[in-house]
Amino acid sequence: MAICQILRRSLSSERKSTEVPKGHLAVYVGESEKKRFVIPLSYLNHPSFQDLLCRAEEEFGFHHPMGGLTIPCNEDLFVDLTYHLSRT
């Protein structure tokens, strides 16, 4: 399944399920309004994604207000990064 399909499915307002496919992780992204994205676990090893994880650690520590991993960055930046990661 392509990353765009995963992101689209994750954002679908029709689907309120908390289900995450095997090998994926749900994260919350945004600066004010947080949106839920489902990403492949393999992204966690990429240096660019690890930078985002460091930002999340600096801002939230181990307390994430959404109840899941929250990444404090612009949604468009996150979508752009995940698009590039899906191409590598």
DSSP file (Angstrom, degrees, kcal/mol; ACC not computed):
  #  RESIDUE AA STRUCTURE BP1 BP2  ACC     N-H-->O    O-->H-N    N-H-->O    O-->H-N    TCO  KAPPA ALPHA  PHI   PSI    X-CA   Y-CA   Z-CA
    1    1 A M              0   0    0      0, 0.0     2,-0.0     0, 0.0     5,-0.0   0.000 360.0 360.0 360.0 130.8    0.0    0.0    0.0
    2    2 A A     >  -     0   0    0      1,-0.1     4,-2.1     4,-0.0     3,-0.4  -0.324 360.0-116.5 -71.5 152.9    1.5    3.4   -1.0
    3    3 A I  H  > S+     0   0    0      1,-0.2     4,-3.1     2,-0.2     5,-0.2   0.865 115.1  57.3 -59.9 -37.2    2.1    6.0    1.7
    4    4 A C  H  > S+     0   0    0      1,-0.2     4,-2.5     2,-0.2    -1,-0.2   0.891 107.4  48.3 -61.9 -37.7   -0.4    8.4    0.1
    5    5 A Q  H  > S+     0   0    0     -3,-0.4     4,-2.7     2,-0.2    -1,-0.2   0.904 112.3  48.7 -67.6 -40.7   -3.1    5.7    0.5
    6    6 A I  H  X S+     0   0    0     -4,-2.1     4,-2.3     2,-0.2    -2,-0.2   0.937 113.8  45.9 -64.0 -46.1   -2.1    5.1    4.1
    7    7 A L  H  X S+     0   0    0     -4,-3.1     4,-1.8     2,-0.2    -2,-0.2   0.915 113.9  48.9 -64.1 -42.3   -2.2    8.8    4.9
    8    8 A R  H  X S+     0   0    0     -4,-2.5     4,-0.9    -5,-0.2    -2,-0.2   0.934 112.4  47.6 -61.9 -45.9   -5.5    9.3    3.2
    9    9 A R  H >< S+     0   0    0     -4,-2.7     3,-0.6     1,-0.2    -1,-0.2   0.883 110.1  53.6 -63.6 -37.4   -7.0    6.3    5.0
   10   10 A S  H 3< S+     0   0    0     -4,-2.3    -1,-0.2     1,-0.2    -2,-0.2   0.852 111.8  44.4 -65.0 -35.3   -5.7    7.6    8.3
   11   11 A L  H 3< S+     0   0    0     -4,-1.8    -1,-0.2    -5,-0.1    -2,-0.2   0.545  82.5 126.6 -87.1  -7.4   -7.3   11.0    7.8
   12   12 A S    X<  -     0   0    0     -4,-0.9     3,-0.5    -3,-0.6    -3,-0.0  -0.265  50.7-154.3 -57.8 127.2  -10.6    9.7    6.6
   13   13 A S  T 3  S+     0   0    0      1,-0.2    -1,-0.2     3,-0.1    -4,-0.0   0.695  92.1  64.6 -75.9 -16.8  -13.4   11.1    8.6
   14   14 A E  T 3  S+     0   0    0      1,-0.2     2,-0.7     2,-0.0    -1,-0.2   0.791  95.7  64.5 -71.7 -27.0  -15.5    8.1    7.8
   15   15 A R    <   +     0   0    0     -3,-0.5    -1,-0.2    -6,-0.2     0, 0.0  -0.855  49.4 165.2-108.2 107.1  -13.2    5.8    9.7
   16   16 A K        +     0   0    0     -2,-0.7    -1,-0.1    -3,-0.0    -3,-0.1   0.235  36.4 129.8-101.7  12.4  -12.9    6.4   13.4
   17   17 A S        -     0   0    0      1,-0.1    -2,-0.1     2,-0.0     0, 0.0  -0.302  54.6-148.2 -68.4 149.1  -11.2    3.1   14.1
   18   18 A T        +     0   0    0      2,-0.1    -1,-0.1     8,-0.0     8,-0.1   0.259  54.7 133.7 -97.3  10.4   -8.0    3.0   16.2
   19   19 A E        -     0   0    0      1,-0.0    -2,-0.0     7,-0.0     0, 0.0  -0.366  36.4-168.5 -63.5 135.4   -6.8    0.0   14.2
   20   20 A V        -     0   0    0     -2,-0.1     3,-0.1     4,-0.1     4,-0.1  -0.996  24.1-118.7-126.2 125.8   -3.2    0.2   13.0
   21   21 A P    >   -     0   0    0      0, 0.0     3,-1.5     0, 0.0     0, 0.0  -0.227  42.7 -86.2 -61.4 152.0   -2.0   -2.4   10.4
   22   22 A K  T 3  S+     0   0    0      1,-0.3     3,-0.1    18,-0.0     0, 0.0  -0.317 117.3  27.0 -56.9 136.4    0.9   -4.6   11.4
   23   23 A G  T 3  S+     0   0    0      1,-0.3    18,-2.6    -3,-0.1    19,-0.4   0.578 107.5  96.5  85.0  10.4    4.2   -3.0   10.8
   24   24 A H  E <   -A   40   0A   0     -3,-1.5     2,-0.4    16,-0.3    -1,-0.3  -0.809  56.7-149.5-128.5 168.8    2.8    0.5   11.2
   25   25 A L  E     -A   39   0A   0     14,-2.7    14,-2.9    -2,-0.3     2,-0.4  -0.999  14.5-132.1-140.8 137.6    2.6    3.2   13.9
   26   26 A A  E     +A   38   0A   0     -2,-0.4    43,-0.5    12,-0.2     2,-0.3  -0.786  30.5 177.0 -90.1 132.9    0.0    5.9   14.5
   27   27 A V  E     -Ab  37  69A   0     10,-2.8    10,-3.1    -2,-0.4     2,-0.5  -0.936  25.4-132.5-131.2 156.3    1.4    9.3   15.2
   28   28 A Y  E     -Ab  36  70A   0     41,-2.9    43,-3.6    -2,-0.3     2,-0.4  -0.943  28.0-173.7-111.7 130.6   -0.3   12.7   15.8
   29   29 A V  E     +Ab  35  71A   0      6,-2.9     6,-2.9    -2,-0.5     2,-0.2  -0.952  26.6  81.8-130.2 141.0    1.1   15.6   13.8
   30   30 A G        -     0   0    0     41,-1.4    44,-0.2    43,-0.4     4,-0.1  -0.623  61.2-115.5 145.7 160.7    0.4   19.3   13.8
   31   31 A E  S    S-     0   0    0      2,-0.2     3,-0.1    -2,-0.2    -1,-0.1   0.861 106.0  -6.6 -90.7 -40.7    1.2   22.6   15.5
   32   32 A S  S    S+     0   0    0      1,-0.4     2,-0.5     0, 0.0    -2,-0.0   0.680 135.3  42.0-116.5 -64.9   -2.2   23.4   16.9
   33   33 A E  S    S-     0   0    0      1,-0.0     2,-0.4     2,-0.0    -1,-0.4  -0.769  81.9-143.1 -86.3 125.3   -4.7   21.0   15.6
   34   34 A K        -     0   0    0     -2,-0.5     2,-0.4    -4,-0.1    -4,-0.2  -0.744  13.6-164.5 -94.0 133.1   -3.3   17.4   15.7
   35   35 A K  E     -A   29   0A   0     -6,-2.9    -6,-2.9    -2,-0.4     2,-0.4  -0.902  20.2-120.7-115.3 147.0   -4.1   15.0   12.9
   36   36 A R  E     -A   28   0A   0     -2,-0.4     2,-0.3    -8,-0.2    -8,-0.2  -0.719  30.4-179.0 -90.1 130.5   -3.6   11.2   13.1
   37   37 A F  E     -A   27   0A   0    -10,-3.1   -10,-2.8    -2,-0.4     2,-0.5  -0.947  19.8-144.3-124.6 148.7   -1.3    9.6   10.5
   38   38 A V  E     +A   26   0A   0     -2,-0.3   -12,-0.2   -12,-0.2   -28,-0.1  -0.968  28.0 177.4-113.6 120.9   -0.4    5.9   10.2
   39   39 A I  E     -A   25   0A   0    -14,-2.9   -14,-2.7    -2,-0.5     2,-0.1  -0.864  34.5 -97.6-124.3 155.2    3.2    5.4    9.0
   40   40 A P  E >   -A   24   0A   0      0, 0.0     3,-1.6     0, 0.0     4,-0.3  -0.453  30.3-126.9 -67.1 142.9    5.4    2.3    8.4
   41   41 A L  G >  S+     0   0    0    -18,-2.6     3,-1.8     1,-0.3     4,-0.3   0.783 104.0  74.8 -60.2 -27.4    7.7    1.4   11.3
   42   42 A S  G >  S+     0   0    0    -19,-0.4     3,-1.3     1,-0.3     4,-0.3   0.757  81.9  69.5 -59.4 -24.5   10.7    1.5    8.9
   43   43 A Y  G X  S+     0   0    0     -3,-1.6     3,-1.5     1,-0.2    -1,-0.3   0.781  82.7  73.1 -64.2 -25.9   10.5    5.3    8.9
   44   44 A L  G <  S+     0   0    0     -3,-1.8    -1,-0.2    -4,-0.3    -2,-0.2   0.745  93.3  54.1 -62.4 -23.4   11.7    5.4   12.6
   45   45 A N  G <  S+     0   0    0     -3,-1.3    -1,-0.3    -4,-0.3    -2,-0.2   0.595  84.0 102.7 -86.4 -11.6   15.2    4.5   11.4
   46   46 A H  S <> S-     0   0    0     -3,-1.5     4,-2.4    -4,-0.3     3,-0.4  -0.553  73.7-133.0 -77.9 133.9   15.6    7.3    8.9
   47   47 A P  H  > S+     0   0    0      0, 0.0     4,-1.7     0, 0.0    -1,-0.1   0.857 105.4  53.1 -54.9 -39.3   17.7   10.3   10.2
   48   48 A S  H  > S+     0   0    0      1,-0.2     4,-1.2     2,-0.2     5,-0.1   0.892 111.8  45.3 -64.5 -38.2   15.2   12.9    9.1
   49   49 A F  H  > S+     0   0    0     -3,-0.4     4,-2.0    -6,-0.3    -1,-0.2   0.867 107.8  57.5 -72.6 -35.5   12.4   11.1   11.0
   50   50 A Q  H  X S+     0   0    0     -4,-2.4     4,-2.1     1,-0.2    -1,-0.2   0.837 100.9  57.8 -63.8 -31.5   14.7   10.7   14.0
   51   51 A D  H  X S+     0   0    0     -4,-1.7     4,-2.0     2,-0.2    -1,-0.2   0.915 106.3  48.7 -61.4 -42.1   15.1   14.5   14.0
   52   52 A L  H  X S+     0   0    0     -4,-1.2     4,-2.3     1,-0.2    -2,-0.2   0.893 109.0  52.9 -63.9 -38.7   11.3   14.8   14.4
   53   53 A L  H  X S+     0   0    0     -4,-2.0     4,-2.2     1,-0.2    -1,-0.2   0.876 107.1  52.1 -64.7 -36.6   11.4   12.3   17.2
   54   54 A C  H  X S+     0   0    0     -4,-2.1     4,-2.5     2,-0.2    -1,-0.2   0.903 108.9  50.3 -65.0 -40.5   14.1   14.3   19.0
   55   55 A R  H  X S+     0   0    0     -4,-2.0     4,-2.3     1,-0.2     5,-0.2   0.912 110.0  50.6 -61.5 -42.1   11.8   17.4   18.7
   56   56 A A  H  X>S+     0   0    0     -4,-2.3     4,-3.0     1,-0.2     5,-0.6   0.904 110.6  49.2 -62.9 -40.9    8.9   15.4   20.1
   57   57 A E  H  X5S+     0   0    0     -4,-2.2     4,-1.8     3,-0.2    -2,-0.2   0.912 111.1  49.7 -64.8 -42.7   11.1   14.3   23.0
   58   58 A E  H  <5S+     0   0    0     -4,-2.5    -2,-0.2     1,-0.2    -1,-0.2   0.894 119.6  37.0 -62.8 -39.9   12.2   17.8   23.7
   59   59 A E  H  <5S+     0   0    0     -4,-2.3    -2,-0.2    -5,-0.2    -1,-0.2   0.894 136.0  14.4 -81.5 -40.9    8.7   19.2   23.7
   60   60 A F  H ><5S-     0   0    0     -4,-3.0     3,-2.2     1,-0.3     2,-0.2   0.610  75.8-163.4-113.5 -15.0    6.7   16.4   25.3
   61   61 A G  T 3<<S-     0   0    0     -4,-1.8    -1,-0.3    -5,-0.6    -2,-0.1  -0.489  76.2 -31.8  61.1-128.0    9.2   14.1   27.0
   62   62 A F  T 3  S+     0   0    0     -2,-0.2     2,-0.8     1,-0.1    -1,-0.3   0.314 123.1  91.7-104.3   7.8    7.2   10.9   27.6
   63   63 A H    <   -     0   0    0     -3,-2.2    -1,-0.1    -6,-0.1     3,-0.0  -0.886  53.8-177.8-105.3 106.1    3.9   12.7   28.2
   64   64 A H    >   -     0   0    0     -2,-0.8     3,-2.1     1,-0.1     5,-0.0  -0.918  20.1-148.9-107.5 117.4    2.1   12.9   24.9
   65   65 A P  T 3  S+     0   0    0      0, 0.0    -1,-0.1     0, 0.0     4,-0.1   0.708  94.1  56.6 -61.0 -23.3   -1.2   14.8   25.2
   66   66 A M  T 3  S-     0   0    0      2,-0.4     3,-0.1   -38,-0.1    -3,-0.0   0.512 113.8-112.4 -87.6  -3.8   -3.0   12.9   22.4
   67   67 A G  S <  S+     0   0    0     -3,-2.1     2,-0.3     1,-0.3    -1,-0.0   0.465  94.1  60.3  86.2   0.0   -2.3    9.5   24.1
   68   68 A G  S    S-     0   0    0     -5,-0.0    -2,-0.4   -40,-0.0    -1,-0.3  -0.854 109.1 -50.1-144.8 178.1    0.1    8.5   21.3
   69   69 A L  E     -b   27   0A   0    -43,-0.5   -41,-2.9    -2,-0.3     2,-0.5  -0.375  56.9-161.2 -59.3 120.5    3.3    9.7   19.8
   70   70 A T  E     -b   28   0A   0    -43,-0.2   -41,-0.2    -2,-0.2   -10,-0.1  -0.925   5.5-161.0-110.7 127.2    2.8   13.4   19.1
   71   71 A I  E     -b   29   0A   0    -43,-3.6     2,-1.7    -2,-0.5   -41,-1.4  -0.932  11.7-145.3-111.9 115.8    5.2   15.1   16.6
   72   72 A P        +     0   0    0      0, 0.0     2,-0.3     0, 0.0   -41,-0.1  -0.544  57.1 104.9 -84.1  80.0    5.2   18.9   16.8
   73   73 A C  S    S-     0   0    0     -2,-1.7   -43,-0.4   -43,-0.1    -2,-0.1  -0.968  78.5 -75.6-148.5 165.5    5.7   20.0   13.2
   74   74 A N     >  -     0   0    0     -2,-0.3     4,-2.1   -44,-0.2     5,-0.2  -0.363  38.3-131.5 -61.5 136.0    3.7   21.5   10.4
   75   75 A E  H  > S+     0   0    0      1,-0.2     4,-2.5     2,-0.2     5,-0.2   0.880 106.6  52.6 -59.3 -41.2    1.4   18.9    8.8
   76   76 A D  H  > S+     0   0    0      1,-0.2     4,-2.4     2,-0.2    -1,-0.2   0.894 108.5  50.6 -63.7 -39.9    2.6   19.8    5.2
   77   77 A L  H  > S+     0   0    0      2,-0.2     4,-2.6     1,-0.2    -1,-0.2   0.910 110.9  49.4 -62.5 -42.5    6.2   19.3    6.2
   78   78 A F  H  X S+     0   0    0     -4,-2.1     4,-2.7     2,-0.2     5,-0.2   0.921 111.3  48.0 -63.7 -45.0    5.4   15.9    7.7
   79   79 A V  H  X S+     0   0    0     -4,-2.5     4,-2.1     2,-0.2    -1,-0.2   0.905 112.5  50.0 -62.9 -41.3    3.5   14.8    4.6
   80   80 A D  H  X S+     0   0    0     -4,-2.4     4,-2.2     2,-0.2    -2,-0.2   0.925 112.0  47.8 -62.4 -45.4    6.4   16.0    2.4
   81   81 A L  H  X S+     0   0    0     -4,-2.6     4,-2.5     1,-0.2    -2,-0.2   0.935 112.6  47.5 -62.3 -47.1    8.9   14.1    4.5
   82   82 A T  H  X S+     0   0    0     -4,-2.7     4,-1.8     1,-0.2    -1,-0.2   0.850 109.3  54.9 -66.4 -32.3    6.9   10.9    4.5
   83   83 A Y  H  X S+     0   0    0     -4,-2.1     4,-0.8    -5,-0.2    -1,-0.2   0.941 110.7  45.2 -62.5 -46.4    6.4   11.2    0.7
   84   84 A H  H >X S+     0   0    0     -4,-2.2     3,-0.6     1,-0.2     4,-0.5   0.879 111.2  53.0 -66.5 -36.7   10.2   11.4    0.3
   85   85 A L  H >< S+     0   0    0     -4,-2.5     3,-0.8     1,-0.2    -1,-0.2   0.853 105.0  55.4 -65.7 -33.3   10.8    8.5    2.7
   86   86 A S  H 3< S+     0   0    0     -4,-1.8    -1,-0.2     1,-0.2    -2,-0.2   0.716 104.4  55.1 -71.9 -18.5    8.3    6.4    0.7
   87   87 A R  H <<        0   0    0     -4,-0.8    -1,-0.2    -3,-0.6    -2,-0.2   0.575 360.0 360.0 -88.5 -11.7   10.4    7.0   -2.4
   88   88 A T    <<        0   0    0     -3,-0.8    -1,-0.2    -4,-0.5    -2,-0.2   0.440 360.0 360.0 -95.9 360.0   13.7    5.7   -0.9
